[in-house]
Amino acid sequence: MDPLWIARLQFASTTIFHYFFVPVSIGLAFIIAIMQTIYVKKGDEMYKRMTKFFGHLFLINFAVGVVTGILQEFQFGMNWSTYSRFVGDVFGPSLAIEGLLAFFMESTFIGLWVFGWDRLSKRVHLISIWLVSIGTMLSAFWILSANSFMQAPVGYEIAADGRAQMNDFFAIIKNPQLWVQFPHVLVAALATGAFLVAGISAWKIGKKHDITLFKKSFKIAVIVAAVSSLCLIITGHREAQHLIETQPMKLAAAEALWETADPAPFTAIAHIDTENQENKFALDVPYALSFLSYNKFTGQVKGLLDLQKEYTAKYGPGDYIPPVKTTFWSFRTMVLSAVFMVLLSLYGWIQTRKDKLASSPKYLKLMLWGMSLPFIGNTAGWIMTEMGRQPWVVFGVMKTEDAVSPSVTANEVLFSFISFTLIYAVLAAVSIYLFVRFIKKNDQGDKKETISTDPFDKEVTEVVPS
């Protein structure tokens, strides 16, 4: 067993699992803040109940996300100590600011929001949830500032001991890679939260659980979903164009483009033969890749084979071609999921404007499955981003094979991989159980008085039939 291979597999599994929860927290917090804003502005108690309902789901997701994030960071020092030692002086400020400022901000105002319903004024309480939302976005920003350094390292120098040392903090936060990556990740997170709320609302409408409330929550969510999905395509296009300058090898792999072409075609599907470095079959759209890359129908896009020669001359002997099949198909999975998200959300927006949502059972069922689209797209996008950078862990500076801990054996990595996987499986089961149990609960039965033990609801509430 190769410890490098197991360490990479473990990092992939923990990162993908953790990233199921991160965009949900960002998207849900933003939508909940919108719902509470409407409540404060209109004084309609329905929006208060709506805010509390989805607030429960946010808290469950946030708690599991924190645990998975801690486990993910733990393996940096365990499996990737060489990497941590090399980039620690560069990553340190970003991770410290994320933990001490952004995460502390989230945690503090989540507490104020949960327990402040009857203790704070409406406006101060509303500010709390907006600060939670801003905190989740700031966390993403600082984490991505570190990841952007891995994609396009700036603001550093190699010290006498061979480690990367930060010499320009502002260069790191002004990294062009960060400012194309962060908007794309942010709108993807908003779309994830929006589709989750829309899917849950669609299910509730189909089951006739408080139809009036969930039609309103669906409308809020589907508008956010439509706008963010459209922005997702725009920001993704901008990020792809940025790859032409910073990581042309990744773009070539995403298109399975072996030979340099001008104009370059976009390959819709292909039978890729990596052994012979060619495509046995390809369905091409002429000129399309040049247009996507340069906004015109001409423009050279370098192929994998020519880039391999350039990288060999620049970085020395080695194989610099990333896993082409993985990069190619993950890119298409990401794009297709975004296209379906746009179509579903725009159709749903039209249905809400015509007030035909409750009479569209097929669409409601489709939206329930549509909740999975952002998760599929997010996962495929990160696989493409990270695998397309290989063999580099820090592009052009440090290879992945040189980043693994030298003293950790394959059996030790395998043990931690199995242990983490079991822990994550338990967390997944618990979170899914809590989500499903809470969502299925229907409080809109016969009219009766109930006393809630929920920390959101200290007062006696009257349940009104739908």
N, C-alpha and C positions, 0 to 999 in steps of 0.2 A: 504493500500500500504506500502511496505517495502522500506524505503529509501536506504538500502544497495543494494537491487535488482535493483532499478532504477539507482543508482549511477554506479553499475557495467555495466548495459546495456548502459548507456551513455558513460562510458569510452571505452567500446568495440566498439561502433559505431564511436566515434571520432578517436580512434586509427586506426581502419581499414581504415576509409576514408583518414586520414592523410597519411597512409602508401601506398595509391595508388600513391601518388606523389613523395615520398622520393626516392624509387628505380629508378623512371624515371629520376629524376634529376641526380642521380649518374651515371646511365648508359648512358644517353644522353650526359652529359658533357664529358665523356670519349670518346665516339664515335665521337663527334664533334671535339674533340682535335685531334683524329687520322685523320679525314678528312682534317682539316686545316694543319696538319703536311705534308700530301701528297701534298697539294696545295703549301706550302712553298718550299718543296723539288723539285717538278716537275714544278712549275710555271704554271700549267694548270688551267685556269679560271673556268673550269667546277667544280673543287673541291671547289673553292671559293663560287660559287653559291650554291653548295651542302651544304657547311658549314653554309651559311646564311639561307638557307631554314629550316634546322633542328634546327638552332639557334633560330629562331622565336618560334618554339614549346617548346624549352627548357625554354625560358623566360616566356612564358605563364604558363607552369607547375611550374616553380620556384616561381612565384608570388603567385599562389594559394596555393602551399605547405607551404609558409611562413605564410599565414593567418591561415591555418588549424593548423599549429604547435603552433601558439600563443593561439588559442582557447583551444587546448589540454592541454597546460601548465596551463591555467587559472583554470581548474577544479581541479588541485591538491590542491590548497589552499581552493577551495570552497567545494568540496565533500569529500576530503580525507585529511583533516587538521591533524588528528591524525597521519596518515602515514607520512605526510610531516614533522611534528614536530619530529617524531621519527628518520627519516633517513636524515633530512636536513643537518646535519653536515657531513654526508658521501657523499651525492649526490652533495652538494654545489660545491666543486671544479670541478667535472666532468662537470656539467652543465654550470658553469662559463667559463671554458676553451672552451667548445663547442660554447658558445655565443660570448665570447670576442675574441677568436682566430680563430676557424674554420669558424663560420658563418660570422664574420667580414672579414675574408680573402676571402670567397666566394663573398660577396657583393661588396667589393672593386674592385676585379679583374673582376667581371661581368660588372661593370661600365666602366672600362678601355677597356674591350673587345668590348662592344656594341658601344662605341663612339670613339674607337681608330683605326678604320679601315684605315682612311686617315691621322691620326695624329701620329701614332707610326710606327716604322719600322716593317717589316714582322716578324722578329724573336722575338722582344719584345712583339708584339701583340700575337704571338703564345704562348709565355711563359704565357701570361695572361690567356688563356683558359685552359692551363695545370694546372695552380695554382687554377683555379676554380674547375677543376676536383679533384685535390688533396684535396681542401677544403671540397668538398661534402663528400669525403671518411673519412676525419678527423672528420667531424660532426657525421657521423655514428659511428665511433670508440668511441667517448666520450659518446654518448648516450648509446651505448651498454655496456660501462664500468659500467654505472649505472644499466642497466638492468641485467647485469651479477651478480652484487651484490645481486639483488633480487633472482636470481636463485641459487647462491652459495656464501653466504656472507663471506667476508674475510677482513682483515685489519681494524677491528673495535673492540671496547670494549663498554660495557654498562656503562654509566656514573652514577654518584650518583643520578641524577634526572630521571633515567630510560630510557634515550634516547641513541641511538647508536651514538658513537663518533669515528671518524676516528683516528687510531693510527699508520697507515702505508699506506701512499699514494701509494707507489710502489707495495704493495701487491694487491691493487685494480686494477692497470693497468697491473699487471702480473697475474691476476686471470686466472687460466686454462680455466674456463668457457668462458671468453672473447676471448681467443685465439682459441677456437673451434667455437664460435658463430660468431665472426666478419668475418672470411674468408667465412663462409657459406652465411651470409647476403650480403657480398660484391659481390660475384659471382652471387647471385640471382639478385642483382640490375643491374649488367652488362648484365645479360641475359634479364632482363625486358626492358632496353633501347634498346638492340639489336633486340629483337623481335618487339618492337614498330617501329623502323626504317625499319626493314625488311618487316613488314606488310604494312606500308605506301608505301614503295618502290614497293612492289608487286601490290598494288592497282593502283599506278601510271603507272606501266608497263602495267597492264591489260587495263587501259584507254588510253594507248598510249600517255601519257604526258611525253615528254622529255625522251624517252626510254633509250638513251645512258647514261644520268646522273643517272637515278634511277637504272639501272642495276649495275652501279658501286657502288652506295650507298648500294644496296642489298648485293653485294658481301662482302663489308666491314662488314655489320651488321651480315650476316649469319655466317661469320667466327668467329666473337666475340660470337655469339649465340651458335655455336657448342662447342667452347672451354669452355665457361662459364657454359653451361648446363652439360657437362661432369664433370667439376670441382664441380658443384653443387651436383652431386651424391656422389662424393668422399668426399667432406667436410661434407655433410649430414650424410654419413656413419660414419665418424670420430666423429661427434657430438653425434650420437646415441650411439656409444661405450662409450663415456664419461659419458652418463647418467647412465650406469651400476654402476659407482663409486659415482656419486653425487646425482642423483635423480632416483633410481631404481623404485620407485612407478610410475613415469611418463612413463618409458619404459614399465612397466607391463600393465599400462592402455592403452598405444598405441597398445599393442598386445592383449588386453583383456585376459591376462594370470592370471587366478584366483589362480591356484595351482603352486607351485614351481616345475620346471622341469629341468632335466639334462639327456640327451640333450633336449633342448627346441625347439618346432616346431614354424615356422612362420605361423601365421593365416592369410590367404588371405582374407577371408570373414567370417563373423560370425553373428548369431542371438543372440544378447547379452541380457541376462535377469539380469538387475542390482538389481532387487528386491530380487531374489533368489541367486544372486551372482554366476552365472554360464552362460555358453553358451549353448543355446538350440541346436544350430547347428554351426559347424565350419569346414571350408575347410583348413586343415593344410598341410604345407610342412615340413616333418620331418627333424630334425636337423638344419633347416635353421636359426632359431633365435640364436642358440648357435654359428653358424658360423658367422653370422652378428655381434654378440657381442664380440666374442673372436678370430675370424679368424681361428677357428677350429671347428670340428663337435661335440665336447663335451664342456661342461661348464654349470654351474648352472645359471639359470635365476630365480630370486625370484618372486613368485606370489603375487597378491594383498592381499590375505588373510593372508599370513605369514608376509608381510610387515606391514599390519594393526596392527598385534599383536606387532611387533617390535616398531612401532611408538607410540603405546599406552603406552608401557613400558617406552619409552624414553621421550615422550612429555606430557603424561597424557591422561586421557579419551577424546575421540572424534572420529569423523569419518574422517580418513585421506585418504580415497579413492577418487580420483578426478572423475569428470564426465566421465565415461568410454566410453560411446557411442560417445560423442563429440570428445574425444581424439583419439579414435580408427579410426573413419572415417575421421577426419581432417588429420591424418597422412597418410592415404591411398590416399586421394585427393592430398596431397602435392607430394607424391611419383609418382603417375600416371601422374600428370602434368609435372613433371621433365622428366619422360620417354618419353612422347610425344614431349617435347621440344627437346630432344636429337635426336629423329627420324626425326622430321621436319627439324631441322637445318642441320643435316648431309646430308639428301636428297637434301636440297637446295644448300648446298656447292657442291655436286656432279653435280647438274644441272648447276651451274654457271661455273664450270670447263669445262663442255661439251658444254657450250654456248647454252643450250636448255631452258633457263628460259622463254623467251618470247613465246615459243611454248608449254608451260605447263600451260594452263589456269586453270585447276582444282587445281593444286598445288598453283598457285597464289591466288586463292580464299580461299584455305585452310589456307594459311599463314595470310590472313586477319583475319580469326577467331583465328588463332594461337596466335595473339597478346594478347588474353585474358589469355593464359595459365600461364605466369609468375604472373599475378595478382591473379589468382586463387590459384596458389601454394604459393605465399607470404602470402595471407590471411589465407589459411589453416595452413601454418606453424606457424604463430603467434598465431592462435587459439589453436593449439596443444601445443605450448610452454607455453602459459599463463594459459590455462585451465588445462593442465596436472600438473601444480604446485599447484593447489588448494588442500587444503583450505588455503595455505600460500600466503601472499603478499610478504614477505621476508622469504624464505624457512627456516623452523626450528626456526624462531625467532619471526615473527609476523603474525598472521592470518588475512585474508582479512576482516572478520567480525569485527575485532578490529581496523581497519584502517580508517573506515568511519568517517566523521565529526559528532560529537555528537549533535551539536546544529542545524543542518540543517534538516528541516522537509521533509517529502515525497513530499508534494505539491511544495516546493521550488525546490527540485531536479527534479521533473516532469516538472516544468515550464522551467528550464534551459535546460533539455533534449529536450523538444519540440522546444525551441528557437534555440539551437545549430543545431538540425536536419534541421530546416527550412533554417538556414544560410548555412549549408553545401549543402542542395539541390540547393539553388541558385548558390553557387560556382560551383557545379558540372555542372549545366546547362550552366553557362557562359563559363566554361573551355571547355566543350564538343563542344559548339557552335563555339568558337574561333578556336579550333583544326580542326573541320570538315570544317569550312568556309575557313580556310587557306589551308588545304590539297587539297580541291576540286579545288582551283584556278589553272588555267592552263595559265601560262605566255608564253607558246610556241605556239602562234598562228601565224597569218600572220606577216611578217617582218615589224616592225614599230619602231619608236623611242618613248620612254616613259620617263617621268620624275618621279622618285620615291620620295615619301615623307617618306620612311622608314629611320629610323635613321642609319640602316646599309648601305644604298645606297644614299649618298649625291650626287653622280655624275650622269650624264645622261648616261643611259645604253641602249644598243641596244639589242632587243629581237630577237634571231635567231630561225627560225623554226626548229623543230626536224626532 
